[in-house]
Amino acid sequence: MENFEPYRILGVEPGSDPEEIKSAYRYLTKKYHPDRNKLQGSESRFVYVVKAYKVLSSNSRKDRYLQSRFASDSTGQTAAQDDIFMLGSKALGSKDSEERRKSVRKLGLSGKKAAYIFLRRSLSDKDEGVVCAAVRAIADLSAYQASGELAALWARSGQAVRKAIIETAETTGEPLFKTAMELASRDKTAHGLKARRLLSEYDKLSV
């Protein structure tokens, strides 16, 4: 990972509430814990997640991070406890794009593969912020059936969504982005350079 960016590592938006940050932290530490995940790179991703949470859960550290970049825990219901069908209804039916984005994010942190039914449709949301959240949610679920969908999304999307795909592939290290990265590698911009580097990392994993 080229830069330490706490929000990007946890897959939350700047300004996210403490509950959303904590839910992401809990889910990702379970996903990447070295005792549970033996894939290459999972241990370093676990360390990044812990470090990111320490920054964002401490107001003083968070302020220092934001100041350097841009010149409290709480208790409550976790994403895993939310009903995925209720979240799916909000993700697909709410008129408020922010509510759709938050619901999509919670679906990704639910750990329930059935959430992909809703996330797949969210890739076609009219709001790019919701689409970007769906990309991250799919990566967090390791929904490998989405490989073709993500490649198709790359082909039809503008720069904002393409940037989210590249950054999510880089941050999570999920091989499900391989097909999308093969398309991205033809790009003559910085996206193409990153995609080619990620493809070489995927090749190492398959050896």
HELIX and SHEET records of a PDB file:
HELIX    1   1 PRO A    6  LEU A   10  1                                   5    
HELIX    2   2 PRO A   18  TYR A   32  1                                  15    
HELIX    3   3 SER A   42  SER A   57  1                                  16    
HELIX    4   4 ASN A   59  PHE A   70  1                                  12    
HELIX    5   5 ALA A   79  GLN A   81  5                                   3    
HELIX    6   6 ILE A   84  GLY A   93  1                                  10    
HELIX    7   7 SER A   97  GLY A  108  1                                  12    
HELIX    8   8 LYS A  113  ALA A  115  5                                   3    
HELIX    9   9 TYR A  116  SER A  122  1                                   7    
HELIX   10  10 GLU A  128  ASP A  140  1                                  13    
HELIX   11  11 TYR A  144  ALA A  146  5                                   3    
HELIX   12  12 SER A  147  ARG A  156  1                                  10    
HELIX   13  13 GLN A  159  THR A  172  1                                  14    
HELIX   14  14 PRO A  175  PHE A  177  5                                   3    
HELIX   15  15 LYS A  178  ALA A  184  1                                   7    
HELIX   16  16 ALA A  190  SER A  206  1                                  17    
END                                                                             
